[in-house]
Amino acid sequence: MSPEQAAEVLGKPLQIGHLTLANRLVMGPMAVTAAEKNGAPSEQTIAMFEARARGGVGMIIVGGAFSTTRAFDESPFKPCLRMDIDDFVPEFRRVADAVHAYKVPIIAEIMPGFGRMGSPAPGRPNITASEGRVVIPQEQFPDGFIVPGGSTTPVAQEATIAQIEEAERDLVACALRMQRAGWDGVEVAAHMSYFAASFLSPRSNRRTDRYGGSAENRARMLVNIVRETREKAGADFVIGLRITANDYMPDGQGPEGFAEIAKLVEAAGLDYVALSTGCYETMRESAPSVDGALVDSGDADVFKQALSVPVLIQGLHDPIRAARALAEGHGDAVMLARQMLADPDYPAKAVAGRFDTIVRCTRGNECMRRMVFQMPVRCTVNPQMGREARRGKGAPLDRIVKAPIERAVLALTGSPKVMGLAGKFIKKAS
């Protein structure tokens, strides 16, 4: 495929519900929102998303947000946006207005909780579909992460029916709240090893009640959320679903099983389905170091054949590969996450065929490492990332003080030699 042909494919409009996207490039959800400590959108939140809208992206999906009070309480990452309370509706409207100024729709990714990946507290254990924990082998961490011995989460308890129903109500309320804030829709998150995702596979859902067993039962929570949101928000509010395409676990579920769930949820009123890959036990699949795994594996095709709504695919940074995947029918739009941090103008450059001017993401994952360490997210190839709101002004005093410390922490924890010694010490101590 020539660059001219690729640009033409990427530049085609796409209909999602009542929305017409200007092109086939979507900014995927990431916890890079730079929220205020209280969870309100900050000036940096607005400036960061405004820069991506100005860069010509077809649609923005905003992640890194709390949709329920439980999610806020148990989150391992803070600060994040608080969509679970009414306090910040005016501020969220400012975010929407900034993005809409460039005729770009904005979608809120909403999730009921972190499930087995949450941070428990006395009297507030993590909850999941069925009791269990997540064990992440050392070799499954993405490039740039060195975690000697891997990581194991605390055991999460099986959620009660009352807790599941509360999560359903809270997510519907969150969706309606974001509609009042002027956002164009929501994306229900059921991916990785988070709470909603734990219901989808028999591997993590061993329940014998109405939320376990058959595919219909395992899809029930998502179906209830989507159906009630559709009834209350109306036909002109976009509802998407982010779902695992394949968990890549030996005893897990493949694309056919997840697509069966997606089809059941689609019937409740979905406008699109966005595919995610892997789970926390197979993290390397979720943050791939090369292009095309979701397409090359055939996993995306299973969803395209099962669903009638648009399917959004990930893991394609190269514009020619992305265009080829769309032209061959593997998906309807391409989601870009880390690449949109590296170059906010990627969409405009891609649809104009100026591929040689794109600043490429190195996939070194310093952005993700900074997030894990609760540091402001930055990008090694885009010095403006995380600093958009400064608009040419110098760094504030607190950043002048903290930045060298952060660089030292990143250097030490990114050193195979240092982390190897740490691993030996941990092993000896245990």
Contacts in CASP RR format, 6 or more apart in sequence:
PFRMAT RR
TARGET T0000
AUTHOR 0000-0000-0000
METHOD contacts of the structure
MODEL  1
MSPEQAAEVLGKPLQIGHLTLANRLVMGPMAVTAAEKNGAPSEQTIAMFE
ARARGGVGMIIVGGAFSTTRAFDESPFKPCLRMDIDDFVPEFRRVADAVH
AYKVPIIAEIMPGFGRMGSPAPGRPNITASEGRVVIPQEQFPDGFIVPGG
STTPVAQEATIAQIEEAERDLVACALRMQRAGWDGVEVAAHMSYFAASFL
SPRSNRRTDRYGGSAENRARMLVNIVRETREKAGADFVIGLRITANDYMP
DGQGPEGFAEIAKLVEAAGLDYVALSTGCYETMRESAPSVDGALVDSGDA
DVFKQALSVPVLIQGLHDPIRAARALAEGHGDAVMLARQMLADPDYPAKA
VAGRFDTIVRCTRGNECMRRMVFQMPVRCTVNPQMGREARRGKGAPLDRI
VKAPIERAVLALTGSPKVMGLAGKFIKKAS
1 9 0 8 1.000
1 320 0 8 1.000
1 323 0 8 1.000
1 324 0 8 1.000
1 327 0 8 1.000
3 320 0 8 1.000
3 353 0 8 1.000
3 355 0 8 1.000
4 353 0 8 1.000
5 323 0 8 1.000
5 327 0 8 1.000
6 319 0 8 1.000
6 320 0 8 1.000
6 322 0 8 1.000
6 323 0 8 1.000
6 324 0 8 1.000
6 350 0 8 1.000
6 353 0 8 1.000
6 355 0 8 1.000
7 319 0 8 1.000
7 323 0 8 1.000
7 350 0 8 1.000
7 351 0 8 1.000
7 352 0 8 1.000
7 353 0 8 1.000
9 24 0 8 1.000
9 323 0 8 1.000
9 326 0 8 1.000
9 327 0 8 1.000
10 23 0 8 1.000
10 24 0 8 1.000
10 25 0 8 1.000
10 319 0 8 1.000
10 322 0 8 1.000
10 323 0 8 1.000
10 326 0 8 1.000
10 334 0 8 1.000
10 347 0 8 1.000
10 350 0 8 1.000
10 351 0 8 1.000
11 22 0 8 1.000
11 23 0 8 1.000
11 24 0 8 1.000
11 25 0 8 1.000
11 350 0 8 1.000
11 351 0 8 1.000
12 23 0 8 1.000
12 24 0 8 1.000
13 20 0 8 1.000
13 21 0 8 1.000
13 22 0 8 1.000
13 23 0 8 1.000
14 20 0 8 1.000
14 21 0 8 1.000
14 23 0 8 1.000
14 24 0 8 1.000
14 310 0 8 1.000
14 332 0 8 1.000
14 333 0 8 1.000
15 21 0 8 1.000
15 310 0 8 1.000
16 59 0 8 1.000
16 238 0 8 1.000
16 271 0 8 1.000
16 272 0 8 1.000
16 310 0 8 1.000
17 238 0 8 1.000
17 271 0 8 1.000
17 272 0 8 1.000
18 235 0 8 1.000
18 236 0 8 1.000
18 238 0 8 1.000
19 59 0 8 1.000
19 105 0 8 1.000
19 184 0 8 1.000
19 238 0 8 1.000
21 58 0 8 1.000
21 59 0 8 1.000
21 105 0 8 1.000
21 333 0 8 1.000
22 56 0 8 1.000
22 58 0 8 1.000
22 103 0 8 1.000
22 104 0 8 1.000
23 56 0 8 1.000
23 57 0 8 1.000
23 58 0 8 1.000
23 347 0 8 1.000
23 350 0 8 1.000
23 351 0 8 1.000
24 58 0 8 1.000
24 326 0 8 1.000
24 332 0 8 1.000
24 333 0 8 1.000
24 334 0 8 1.000
25 56 0 8 1.000
25 57 0 8 1.000
25 58 0 8 1.000
25 322 0 8 1.000
25 333 0 8 1.000
25 334 0 8 1.000
25 336 0 8 1.000
25 346 0 8 1.000
25 347 0 8 1.000
25 350 0 8 1.000
25 351 0 8 1.000
26 57 0 8 1.000
26 58 0 8 1.000
26 59 0 8 1.000
26 60 0 8 1.000
26 61 0 8 1.000
26 312 0 8 1.000
26 333 0 8 1.000
26 334 0 8 1.000
26 335 0 8 1.000
26 336 0 8 1.000
27 52 0 8 1.000
27 57 0 8 1.000
27 58 0 8 1.000
27 59 0 8 1.000
27 60 0 8 1.000
27 61 0 8 1.000
27 335 0 8 1.000
27 336 0 8 1.000
27 337 0 8 1.000
27 340 0 8 1.000
28 60 0 8 1.000
28 61 0 8 1.000
28 63 0 8 1.000
28 274 0 8 1.000
28 314 0 8 1.000
28 335 0 8 1.000
28 336 0 8 1.000
28 337 0 8 1.000
28 340 0 8 1.000
29 61 0 8 1.000
29 62 0 8 1.000
29 63 0 8 1.000
29 64 0 8 1.000
29 109 0 8 1.000
29 187 0 8 1.000
29 189 0 8 1.000
29 242 0 8 1.000
29 337 0 8 1.000
30 63 0 8 1.000
30 64 0 8 1.000
30 337 0 8 1.000
30 338 0 8 1.000
30 341 0 8 1.000
30 367 0 8 1.000
30 377 0 8 1.000
31 63 0 8 1.000
31 64 0 8 1.000
31 77 0 8 1.000
31 80 0 8 1.000
31 371 0 8 1.000
31 377 0 8 1.000
32 48 0 8 1.000
32 64 0 8 1.000
32 341 0 8 1.000
32 367 0 8 1.000
32 371 0 8 1.000
32 377 0 8 1.000
32 386 0 8 1.000
33 41 0 8 1.000
33 45 0 8 1.000
33 48 0 8 1.000
33 62 0 8 1.000
33 63 0 8 1.000
33 64 0 8 1.000
33 65 0 8 1.000
33 80 0 8 1.000
33 81 0 8 1.000
34 42 0 8 1.000
34 44 0 8 1.000
34 45 0 8 1.000
34 48 0 8 1.000
34 376 0 8 1.000
34 377 0 8 1.000
34 386 0 8 1.000
35 41 0 8 1.000
35 42 0 8 1.000
35 45 0 8 1.000
35 79 0 8 1.000
35 80 0 8 1.000
35 81 0 8 1.000
35 82 0 8 1.000
36 42 0 8 1.000
36 79 0 8 1.000
37 79 0 8 1.000
38 79 0 8 1.000
38 82 0 8 1.000
39 66 0 8 1.000
39 79 0 8 1.000
39 80 0 8 1.000
39 81 0 8 1.000
39 82 0 8 1.000
39 88 0 8 1.000
40 81 0 8 1.000
40 82 0 8 1.000
40 87 0 8 1.000
40 88 0 8 1.000
40 91 0 8 1.000
41 81 0 8 1.000
41 88 0 8 1.000
41 91 0 8 1.000
41 92 0 8 1.000
41 94 0 8 1.000
41 95 0 8 1.000
42 389 0 8 1.000
43 389 0 8 1.000
44 386 0 8 1.000
44 387 0 8 1.000
44 388 0 8 1.000
44 389 0 8 1.000
45 81 0 8 1.000
45 95 0 8 1.000
46 94 0 8 1.000
46 95 0 8 1.000
46 98 0 8 1.000
46 389 0 8 1.000
47 388 0 8 1.000
47 389 0 8 1.000
47 391 0 8 1.000
48 385 0 8 1.000
48 386 0 8 1.000
48 388 0 8 1.000
48 389 0 8 1.000
49 60 0 8 1.000
49 62 0 8 1.000
49 95 0 8 1.000
49 98 0 8 1.000
49 99 0 8 1.000
49 106 0 8 1.000
50 98 0 8 1.000
50 99 0 8 1.000
50 101 0 8 1.000
50 102 0 8 1.000
50 388 0 8 1.000
51 344 0 8 1.000
51 384 0 8 1.000
51 388 0 8 1.000
52 60 0 8 1.000
52 340 0 8 1.000
52 344 0 8 1.000
53 60 0 8 1.000
53 98 0 8 1.000
53 99 0 8 1.000
53 101 0 8 1.000
53 102 0 8 1.000
53 104 0 8 1.000
54 102 0 8 1.000
54 344 0 8 1.000
55 102 0 8 1.000
55 344 0 8 1.000
55 345 0 8 1.000
55 346 0 8 1.000
55 347 0 8 1.000
55 348 0 8 1.000
56 102 0 8 1.000
56 104 0 8 1.000
56 345 0 8 1.000
56 347 0 8 1.000
56 348 0 8 1.000
56 351 0 8 1.000
57 104 0 8 1.000
57 336 0 8 1.000
57 340 0 8 1.000
57 346 0 8 1.000
57 347 0 8 1.000
58 104 0 8 1.000
58 105 0 8 1.000
58 347 0 8 1.000
59 104 0 8 1.000
59 105 0 8 1.000
59 106 0 8 1.000
59 107 0 8 1.000
59 333 0 8 1.000
60 99 0 8 1.000
60 104 0 8 1.000
60 105 0 8 1.000
60 106 0 8 1.000
60 107 0 8 1.000
61 107 0 8 1.000
61 108 0 8 1.000
61 109 0 8 1.000
61 187 0 8 1.000
61 274 0 8 1.000
61 335 0 8 1.000
62 81 0 8 1.000
62 95 0 8 1.000
62 106 0 8 1.000
62 107 0 8 1.000
62 108 0 8 1.000
62 109 0 8 1.000
63 81 0 8 1.000
63 108 0 8 1.000
63 109 0 8 1.000
64 77 0 8 1.000
64 80 0 8 1.000
64 81 0 8 1.000
64 109 0 8 1.000
65 80 0 8 1.000
65 81 0 8 1.000
65 82 0 8 1.000
65 83 0 8 1.000
65 108 0 8 1.000
65 109 0 8 1.000
65 110 0 8 1.000
66 72 0 8 1.000
66 75 0 8 1.000
66 80 0 8 1.000
66 81 0 8 1.000
66 82 0 8 1.000
66 83 0 8 1.000
66 84 0 8 1.000
67 83 0 8 1.000
67 84 0 8 1.000
67 110 0 8 1.000
67 111 0 8 1.000
67 112 0 8 1.000
67 113 0 8 1.000
67 170 0 8 1.000
67 171 0 8 1.000
67 174 0 8 1.000
68 84 0 8 1.000
68 112 0 8 1.000
68 113 0 8 1.000
68 167 0 8 1.000
68 170 0 8 1.000
68 171 0 8 1.000
68 174 0 8 1.000
69 84 0 8 1.000
69 85 0 8 1.000
69 170 0 8 1.000
70 112 0 8 1.000
70 113 0 8 1.000
70 167 0 8 1.000
70 170 0 8 1.000
71 84 0 8 1.000
71 111 0 8 1.000
71 112 0 8 1.000
71 113 0 8 1.000
71 114 0 8 1.000
72 80 0 8 1.000
72 82 0 8 1.000
72 84 0 8 1.000
73 121 0 8 1.000
73 124 0 8 1.000
74 113 0 8 1.000
74 114 0 8 1.000
74 115 0 8 1.000
74 118 0 8 1.000
74 119 0 8 1.000
74 120 0 8 1.000
74 121 0 8 1.000
74 124 0 8 1.000
74 126 0 8 1.000
75 114 0 8 1.000
75 118 0 8 1.000
75 119 0 8 1.000
76 114 0 8 1.000
76 117 0 8 1.000
76 118 0 8 1.000
76 119 0 8 1.000
77 371 0 8 1.000
77 372 0 8 1.000
77 374 0 8 1.000
78 374 0 8 1.000
81 88 0 8 1.000
81 92 0 8 1.000
82 88 0 8 1.000
83 92 0 8 1.000
83 108 0 8 1.000
83 110 0 8 1.000
83 174 0 8 1.000
83 177 0 8 1.000
83 178 0 8 1.000
84 170 0 8 1.000
84 174 0 8 1.000
86 177 0 8 1.000
89 177 0 8 1.000
89 180 0 8 1.000
89 181 0 8 1.000
90 181 0 8 1.000
92 178 0 8 1.000
92 181 0 8 1.000
92 182 0 8 1.000
92 183 0 8 1.000
93 181 0 8 1.000
93 182 0 8 1.000
95 106 0 8 1.000
96 106 0 8 1.000
96 181 0 8 1.000
96 182 0 8 1.000
96 183 0 8 1.000
96 184 0 8 1.000
99 105 0 8 1.000
99 106 0 8 1.000
100 106 0 8 1.000
105 184 0 8 1.000
105 185 0 8 1.000
105 238 0 8 1.000
106 183 0 8 1.000
106 184 0 8 1.000
106 185 0 8 1.000
107 183 0 8 1.000
107 184 0 8 1.000
107 185 0 8 1.000
107 186 0 8 1.000
107 187 0 8 1.000
107 238 0 8 1.000
107 240 0 8 1.000
108 174 0 8 1.000
108 175 0 8 1.000
108 178 0 8 1.000
108 183 0 8 1.000
108 185 0 8 1.000
108 186 0 8 1.000
108 187 0 8 1.000
109 186 0 8 1.000
109 187 0 8 1.000
109 189 0 8 1.000
109 242 0 8 1.000
110 171 0 8 1.000
110 174 0 8 1.000
110 175 0 8 1.000
110 178 0 8 1.000
110 186 0 8 1.000
110 187 0 8 1.000
110 188 0 8 1.000
110 189 0 8 1.000
111 171 0 8 1.000
111 188 0 8 1.000
111 189 0 8 1.000
111 190 0 8 1.000
111 194 0 8 1.000
111 195 0 8 1.000
111 196 0 8 1.000
112 167 0 8 1.000
112 168 0 8 1.000
112 170 0 8 1.000
112 171 0 8 1.000
112 195 0 8 1.000
112 196 0 8 1.000
113 167 0 8 1.000
113 194 0 8 1.000
113 195 0 8 1.000
113 196 0 8 1.000
114 126 0 8 1.000
114 194 0 8 1.000
114 195 0 8 1.000
115 126 0 8 1.000
115 127 0 8 1.000
115 128 0 8 1.000
115 156 0 8 1.000
115 193 0 8 1.000
115 194 0 8 1.000
115 195 0 8 1.000
115 198 0 8 1.000
116 126 0 8 1.000
116 128 0 8 1.000
116 132 0 8 1.000
116 133 0 8 1.000
116 134 0 8 1.000
116 153 0 8 1.000
116 156 0 8 1.000
116 193 0 8 1.000
116 198 0 8 1.000
116 280 0 8 1.000
117 126 0 8 1.000
117 134 0 8 1.000
117 153 0 8 1.000
117 192 0 8 1.000
117 193 0 8 1.000
117 194 0 8 1.000
117 280 0 8 1.000
118 126 0 8 1.000
118 153 0 8 1.000
118 156 0 8 1.000
119 126 0 8 1.000
120 126 0 8 1.000
120 154 0 8 1.000
120 156 0 8 1.000
125 154 0 8 1.000
125 156 0 8 1.000
125 157 0 8 1.000
126 153 0 8 1.000
126 154 0 8 1.000
126 155 0 8 1.000
126 156 0 8 1.000
126 157 0 8 1.000
127 156 0 8 1.000
127 157 0 8 1.000
127 158 0 8 1.000
127 159 0 8 1.000
127 163 0 8 1.000
127 195 0 8 1.000
128 156 0 8 1.000
128 157 0 8 1.000
128 158 0 8 1.000
128 159 0 8 1.000
128 195 0 8 1.000
128 198 0 8 1.000
128 204 0 8 1.000
129 158 0 8 1.000
129 159 0 8 1.000
129 195 0 8 1.000
129 198 0 8 1.000
129 199 0 8 1.000
129 204 0 8 1.000
129 205 0 8 1.000
129 206 0 8 1.000
129 207 0 8 1.000
129 211 0 8 1.000
129 212 0 8 1.000
130 158 0 8 1.000
130 198 0 8 1.000
130 204 0 8 1.000
130 205 0 8 1.000
130 206 0 8 1.000
130 207 0 8 1.000
131 155 0 8 1.000
131 156 0 8 1.000
131 157 0 8 1.000
131 158 0 8 1.000
132 155 0 8 1.000
132 156 0 8 1.000
132 204 0 8 1.000
133 152 0 8 1.000
133 153 0 8 1.000
133 154 0 8 1.000
133 155 0 8 1.000
133 156 0 8 1.000
134 152 0 8 1.000
134 153 0 8 1.000
134 193 0 8 1.000
134 279 0 8 1.000
134 280 0 8 1.000
134 281 0 8 1.000
135 151 0 8 1.000
135 152 0 8 1.000
135 153 0 8 1.000
135 281 0 8 1.000
136 147 0 8 1.000
136 150 0 8 1.000
136 151 0 8 1.000
136 152 0 8 1.000
136 280 0 8 1.000
136 281 0 8 1.000
136 283 0 8 1.000
137 149 0 8 1.000
137 150 0 8 1.000
137 281 0 8 1.000
138 147 0 8 1.000
138 148 0 8 1.000
138 149 0 8 1.000
138 150 0 8 1.000
139 284 0 8 1.000
140 150 0 8 1.000
140 281 0 8 1.000
140 282 0 8 1.000
140 283 0 8 1.000
140 284 0 8 1.000
141 147 0 8 1.000
141 150 0 8 1.000
141 283 0 8 1.000
141 284 0 8 1.000
142 283 0 8 1.000
142 284 0 8 1.000
142 286 0 8 1.000
142 287 0 8 1.000
142 289 0 8 1.000
142 365 0 8 1.000
142 368 0 8 1.000
143 287 0 8 1.000
143 289 0 8 1.000
143 363 0 8 1.000
143 364 0 8 1.000
143 365 0 8 1.000
144 364 0 8 1.000
144 365 0 8 1.000
144 366 0 8 1.000
144 369 0 8 1.000
144 414 0 8 1.000
145 365 0 8 1.000
145 368 0 8 1.000
145 369 0 8 1.000
145 372 0 8 1.000
146 413 0 8 1.000
146 414 0 8 1.000
146 415 0 8 1.000
146 416 0 8 1.000
146 419 0 8 1.000
146 420 0 8 1.000
147 419 0 8 1.000
148 419 0 8 1.000
148 420 0 8 1.000
148 422 0 8 1.000
148 423 0 8 1.000
148 424 0 8 1.000
148 426 0 8 1.000
148 427 0 8 1.000
149 423 0 8 1.000
149 426 0 8 1.000
149 427 0 8 1.000
158 207 0 8 1.000
159 167 0 8 1.000
159 195 0 8 1.000
161 209 0 8 1.000
161 210 0 8 1.000
161 211 0 8 1.000
164 211 0 8 1.000
164 221 0 8 1.000
167 195 0 8 1.000
167 196 0 8 1.000
167 221 0 8 1.000
168 221 0 8 1.000
168 224 0 8 1.000
168 225 0 8 1.000
168 228 0 8 1.000
171 188 0 8 1.000
171 225 0 8 1.000
171 229 0 8 1.000
172 225 0 8 1.000
172 228 0 8 1.000
172 229 0 8 1.000
172 232 0 8 1.000
174 186 0 8 1.000
175 185 0 8 1.000
175 186 0 8 1.000
175 229 0 8 1.000
175 233 0 8 1.000
175 237 0 8 1.000
175 239 0 8 1.000
176 229 0 8 1.000
176 232 0 8 1.000
176 233 0 8 1.000
178 185 0 8 1.000
178 186 0 8 1.000
179 185 0 8 1.000
179 233 0 8 1.000
179 237 0 8 1.000
184 237 0 8 1.000
184 238 0 8 1.000
185 233 0 8 1.000
185 237 0 8 1.000
185 238 0 8 1.000
185 239 0 8 1.000
185 240 0 8 1.000
186 229 0 8 1.000
186 237 0 8 1.000
186 238 0 8 1.000
186 239 0 8 1.000
186 240 0 8 1.000
187 239 0 8 1.000
187 240 0 8 1.000
187 241 0 8 1.000
187 242 0 8 1.000
187 274 0 8 1.000
188 196 0 8 1.000
188 222 0 8 1.000
188 225 0 8 1.000
188 226 0 8 1.000
188 239 0 8 1.000
188 240 0 8 1.000
188 241 0 8 1.000
188 242 0 8 1.000
189 196 0 8 1.000
189 197 0 8 1.000
189 242 0 8 1.000
190 196 0 8 1.000
190 197 0 8 1.000
190 199 0 8 1.000
190 200 0 8 1.000
190 222 0 8 1.000
190 241 0 8 1.000
190 242 0 8 1.000
190 243 0 8 1.000
190 244 0 8 1.000
191 197 0 8 1.000
191 242 0 8 1.000
191 243 0 8 1.000
191 244 0 8 1.000
191 276 0 8 1.000
192 244 0 8 1.000
192 276 0 8 1.000
192 278 0 8 1.000
192 279 0 8 1.000
192 280 0 8 1.000
192 286 0 8 1.000
193 204 0 8 1.000
193 279 0 8 1.000
193 280 0 8 1.000
193 281 0 8 1.000
196 221 0 8 1.000
196 222 0 8 1.000
197 204 0 8 1.000
197 243 0 8 1.000
197 244 0 8 1.000
197 279 0 8 1.000
198 204 0 8 1.000
198 205 0 8 1.000
199 205 0 8 1.000
199 211 0 8 1.000
199 212 0 8 1.000
199 218 0 8 1.000
199 219 0 8 1.000
199 220 0 8 1.000
199 221 0 8 1.000
199 222 0 8 1.000
200 218 0 8 1.000
200 219 0 8 1.000
200 243 0 8 1.000
200 244 0 8 1.000
200 253 0 8 1.000
200 258 0 8 1.000
200 261 0 8 1.000
201 218 0 8 1.000
201 244 0 8 1.000
201 247 0 8 1.000
201 252 0 8 1.000
201 253 0 8 1.000
201 257 0 8 1.000
201 258 0 8 1.000
202 213 0 8 1.000
202 218 0 8 1.000
202 252 0 8 1.000
202 253 0 8 1.000
203 247 0 8 1.000
203 249 0 8 1.000
203 251 0 8 1.000
203 252 0 8 1.000
203 253 0 8 1.000
205 211 0 8 1.000
205 212 0 8 1.000
205 213 0 8 1.000
205 218 0 8 1.000
206 212 0 8 1.000
207 213 0 8 1.000
207 217 0 8 1.000
209 217 0 8 1.000
210 217 0 8 1.000
210 220 0 8 1.000
211 217 0 8 1.000
211 218 0 8 1.000
211 220 0 8 1.000
211 221 0 8 1.000
212 218 0 8 1.000
212 220 0 8 1.000
215 257 0 8 1.000
215 260 0 8 1.000
215 261 0 8 1.000
215 264 0 8 1.000
216 264 0 8 1.000
218 261 0 8 1.000
219 261 0 8 1.000
219 264 0 8 1.000
219 265 0 8 1.000
222 241 0 8 1.000
222 261 0 8 1.000
222 265 0 8 1.000
222 268 0 8 1.000
223 264 0 8 1.000
223 265 0 8 1.000
223 267 0 8 1.000
223 268 0 8 1.000
224 268 0 8 1.000
226 239 0 8 1.000
226 240 0 8 1.000
226 241 0 8 1.000
226 265 0 8 1.000
226 268 0 8 1.000
226 269 0 8 1.000
226 270 0 8 1.000
227 268 0 8 1.000
227 269 0 8 1.000
229 237 0 8 1.000
229 239 0 8 1.000
230 237 0 8 1.000
230 239 0 8 1.000
230 268 0 8 1.000
230 269 0 8 1.000
233 239 0 8 1.000
238 271 0 8 1.000
238 272 0 8 1.000
239 269 0 8 1.000
239 270 0 8 1.000
239 271 0 8 1.000
240 270 0 8 1.000
240 271 0 8 1.000
240 272 0 8 1.000
240 273 0 8 1.000
240 274 0 8 1.000
241 262 0 8 1.000
241 265 0 8 1.000
241 266 0 8 1.000
241 270 0 8 1.000
241 272 0 8 1.000
241 273 0 8 1.000
241 274 0 8 1.000
242 273 0 8 1.000
242 274 0 8 1.000
242 275 0 8 1.000
242 276 0 8 1.000
243 258 0 8 1.000
243 261 0 8 1.000
243 262 0 8 1.000
243 265 0 8 1.000
243 273 0 8 1.000
243 274 0 8 1.000
243 275 0 8 1.000
243 276 0 8 1.000
244 253 0 8 1.000
244 258 0 8 1.000
244 275 0 8 1.000
244 276 0 8 1.000
244 277 0 8 1.000
244 278 0 8 1.000
244 279 0 8 1.000
245 254 0 8 1.000
245 255 0 8 1.000
245 258 0 8 1.000
245 275 0 8 1.000
245 276 0 8 1.000
245 277 0 8 1.000
245 278 0 8 1.000
245 294 0 8 1.000
245 299 0 8 1.000
245 300 0 8 1.000
245 302 0 8 1.000
245 303 0 8 1.000
246 253 0 8 1.000
246 254 0 8 1.000
246 255 0 8 1.000
246 258 0 8 1.000
246 277 0 8 1.000
246 278 0 8 1.000
246 285 0 8 1.000
246 297 0 8 1.000
246 299 0 8 1.000
247 253 0 8 1.000
247 254 0 8 1.000
247 278 0 8 1.000
247 279 0 8 1.000
247 281 0 8 1.000
247 282 0 8 1.000
248 277 0 8 1.000
248 278 0 8 1.000
248 279 0 8 1.000
248 282 0 8 1.000
248 285 0 8 1.000
249 279 0 8 1.000
249 281 0 8 1.000
249 282 0 8 1.000
254 299 0 8 1.000
255 298 0 8 1.000
255 299 0 8 1.000
255 302 0 8 1.000
255 303 0 8 1.000
256 302 0 8 1.000
258 303 0 8 1.000
259 302 0 8 1.000
259 303 0 8 1.000
259 305 0 8 1.000
259 306 0 8 1.000
259 307 0 8 1.000
260 306 0 8 1.000
262 273 0 8 1.000
262 303 0 8 1.000
262 306 0 8 1.000
262 307 0 8 1.000
263 306 0 8 1.000
263 307 0 8 1.000
266 273 0 8 1.000
266 307 0 8 1.000
266 308 0 8 1.000
266 309 0 8 1.000
270 309 0 8 1.000
271 309 0 8 1.000
271 310 0 8 1.000
272 309 0 8 1.000
272 310 0 8 1.000
272 311 0 8 1.000
272 312 0 8 1.000
272 332 0 8 1.000
273 303 0 8 1.000
273 307 0 8 1.000
273 309 0 8 1.000
273 310 0 8 1.000
273 311 0 8 1.000
273 312 0 8 1.000
274 311 0 8 1.000
274 312 0 8 1.000
274 314 0 8 1.000
274 335 0 8 1.000
275 294 0 8 1.000
275 299 0 8 1.000
275 300 0 8 1.000
275 303 0 8 1.000
275 311 0 8 1.000
275 312 0 8 1.000
275 313 0 8 1.000
275 314 0 8 1.000
276 286 0 8 1.000
276 314 0 8 1.000
277 285 0 8 1.000
277 286 0 8 1.000
277 288 0 8 1.000
277 293 0 8 1.000
277 294 0 8 1.000
277 299 0 8 1.000
277 314 0 8 1.000
277 315 0 8 1.000
278 285 0 8 1.000
278 286 0 8 1.000
279 286 0 8 1.000
280 286 0 8 1.000
285 293 0 8 1.000
287 338 0 8 1.000
287 363 0 8 1.000
287 365 0 8 1.000
287 368 0 8 1.000
288 315 0 8 1.000
288 363 0 8 1.000
289 363 0 8 1.000
289 364 0 8 1.000
291 315 0 8 1.000
291 316 0 8 1.000
291 317 0 8 1.000
291 318 0 8 1.000
291 321 0 8 1.000
292 315 0 8 1.000
292 316 0 8 1.000
292 321 0 8 1.000
292 325 0 8 1.000
293 315 0 8 1.000
294 300 0 8 1.000
294 313 0 8 1.000
294 314 0 8 1.000
294 315 0 8 1.000
294 316 0 8 1.000
295 313 0 8 1.000
295 316 0 8 1.000
295 325 0 8 1.000
295 330 0 8 1.000
298 330 0 8 1.000
300 311 0 8 1.000
300 313 0 8 1.000
300 325 0 8 1.000
300 330 0 8 1.000
300 331 0 8 1.000
301 329 0 8 1.000
301 330 0 8 1.000
303 311 0 8 1.000
304 311 0 8 1.000
304 329 0 8 1.000
304 330 0 8 1.000
304 331 0 8 1.000
310 331 0 8 1.000
310 332 0 8 1.000
310 333 0 8 1.000
311 331 0 8 1.000
311 332 0 8 1.000
312 331 0 8 1.000
312 332 0 8 1.000
312 333 0 8 1.000
312 334 0 8 1.000
312 335 0 8 1.000
313 325 0 8 1.000
313 330 0 8 1.000
313 331 0 8 1.000
313 333 0 8 1.000
313 334 0 8 1.000
313 335 0 8 1.000
314 334 0 8 1.000
314 335 0 8 1.000
314 336 0 8 1.000
314 337 0 8 1.000
315 334 0 8 1.000
315 335 0 8 1.000
316 322 0 8 1.000
316 325 0 8 1.000
316 334 0 8 1.000
316 336 0 8 1.000
317 336 0 8 1.000
317 338 0 8 1.000
317 339 0 8 1.000
317 360 0 8 1.000
317 361 0 8 1.000
317 363 0 8 1.000
319 350 0 8 1.000
319 353 0 8 1.000
319 355 0 8 1.000
319 358 0 8 1.000
320 355 0 8 1.000
322 334 0 8 1.000
322 350 0 8 1.000
325 331 0 8 1.000
325 334 0 8 1.000
326 332 0 8 1.000
326 333 0 8 1.000
326 334 0 8 1.000
336 346 0 8 1.000
338 361 0 8 1.000
338 363 0 8 1.000
338 365 0 8 1.000
338 367 0 8 1.000
338 368 0 8 1.000
339 346 0 8 1.000
339 360 0 8 1.000
339 361 0 8 1.000
340 346 0 8 1.000
341 361 0 8 1.000
341 367 0 8 1.000
341 377 0 8 1.000
341 379 0 8 1.000
341 382 0 8 1.000
341 385 0 8 1.000
342 359 0 8 1.000
342 360 0 8 1.000
342 361 0 8 1.000
342 362 0 8 1.000
342 379 0 8 1.000
342 381 0 8 1.000
342 382 0 8 1.000
342 385 0 8 1.000
343 349 0 8 1.000
343 358 0 8 1.000
343 359 0 8 1.000
343 360 0 8 1.000
343 361 0 8 1.000
343 381 0 8 1.000
343 382 0 8 1.000
344 382 0 8 1.000
346 358 0 8 1.000
346 359 0 8 1.000
349 355 0 8 1.000
349 357 0 8 1.000
349 358 0 8 1.000
350 358 0 8 1.000
359 381 0 8 1.000
359 382 0 8 1.000
360 381 0 8 1.000
361 379 0 8 1.000
361 381 0 8 1.000
362 380 0 8 1.000
362 381 0 8 1.000
364 380 0 8 1.000
366 378 0 8 1.000
366 379 0 8 1.000
366 380 0 8 1.000
366 410 0 8 1.000
367 377 0 8 1.000
367 378 0 8 1.000
367 379 0 8 1.000
367 385 0 8 1.000
369 410 0 8 1.000
369 413 0 8 1.000
369 414 0 8 1.000
370 376 0 8 1.000
370 377 0 8 1.000
370 378 0 8 1.000
370 406 0 8 1.000
370 410 0 8 1.000
371 377 0 8 1.000
373 406 0 8 1.000
373 409 0 8 1.000
373 410 0 8 1.000
373 413 0 8 1.000
375 406 0 8 1.000
375 409 0 8 1.000
375 410 0 8 1.000
376 386 0 8 1.000
376 399 0 8 1.000
377 385 0 8 1.000
377 386 0 8 1.000
378 385 0 8 1.000
378 386 0 8 1.000
379 385 0 8 1.000
379 386 0 8 1.000
387 395 0 8 1.000
395 403 0 8 1.000
412 418 0 8 1.000
413 419 0 8 1.000
END
